[in-house]
Amino acid sequence: MSDFRRLWFATAVSVLGTYGAAIALAVRTYQETGRATWVSAVFVAEFLPPLVIGLAFGERLNRLSPRRTLVACDLASMCCFAFLAAVHTPAAVVGLAAAAGAASGVFRPISLAVVPALVGEQGIDRANSSLAAVETAMTAIGQGLAGVVIVAAGADVVLAANAASFAASALLLTGCHGIDEPPAAGEPMVGARRQLRRSLRVVRRAPPLRQVALSWIPMFAVTGVFNSMEVPLLLGPFGASAAVAGLTVAVATVGQVLGALAAGRVGGAKVAVLYPLLVAVMAAATLACGAAQALAVAVAAFAVLGIANGLVLVHIRSTLQRSTSPDQRAAVTALLISASAVMIAGGAAAGGVLATAYSPRTAFLAAGVVGCVTALLAVATRPGRLSATGQPGPSQT
């Protein structure tokens, strides 16, 4: 089995378990405490550590041995979820969720940063296409299976199964020897503030990466609104049933999988050229969701948005990998993941405020306007002429 296939299967297994466990942990916590605040605390505990790691410790991620670190993170997550299956005290659950979140905060940027070393320059787009597709698919399957298993066997079984998924992932990654060595050390290690400035300098000096930072990170606010308000929109203004709402959300997920797969076939250079248009399509689809009077129009908009989102996400990953040197790739990736997480949380919060004060339609319309502005930024920050491989030309490095 090639090293990339090991990473692919490890990703599929762990994502399947993780998103099932997220549902199970929220359900169990609410059932046992009867308080939404504890559910919120668990969410914050999982969300906050990756944010802190990306902002304060990204430089150190560059100096770690990738294979050993990925395996160690999987084993740490395995232990956390094994304990979570047995521990029911709310404070302890929050603590274990924070530990699992910290492991994820280290694992994620390193796993994205090692892809070029496993597949080579020519294979980056197809590799990211395959990984993005399987992540999206396993997320949907994990969430769907979680509900069935919780009803049939209880939330603890889902949490224990997630622990087993991390064990399987660690076993697969143990044999991934193509990423044995850490990247060669670049500049000397610095403190968190100087390291943050260093990562920002990398972003500023690479035009494709600068375009991503300025025109895609704001789109995560739109994503936050969409993800948090899609069900209220469907159940409220459209009067859809829970089953129809679930199917509509599934349509967007299937669209994202198809978009991710298409990105690998289209190629990085073409998707890079189409990127501003794809952002505009996402903005238009978001506006359509808020303005549509017929459910069928909203379902079509969900599908279109999902396809465009899948194409863009693969482009973003490839841009990150091509526009950063190996000795800075993990730190820059961690920083952008942190910034994206902040925007998603902010978008979700703003969407909730707008939906409460006005309606879910208003939240979608506002998000669509933000998306339109972001599309203009994507046009304004277009890099110069790209090479045939989709890499920045010599003048852009």
Secondary structure by P-SEA (a helix, b strand, c coil): ccaaaaaaaaaaaaaaaaaaaaaaaaaaaaaacccaaaaaaaaaaaccaaaaaaaccaaaaaacaaaaaaaaaaaaaaaaaaaaaccccaaaaaaaaaaaaaaaaaaaaaaaaaccccccccaaaaaaaaaaaaaaaaaaaaaaaaaaaaacccaaaaaaaaaaaaaaaaaaaccccccccccccccccccaaaaaaaaaaaaaacaaaaaaaaccaaaaaaaaaaaacaaaaaaccccccaaaaaaaaaaaaaaaaaaaaaaaaacaaaaaaaaaaaaaaaaaaaaaaaacccaaaaaaaaaaaaaaaaaaaaaaaaaaaaacccccaaaaaaaaaaaaaaaaaaaaaaaaaaaaaccaaaaaaaaaaaaaaaaaaaaaacccccccccccccccc
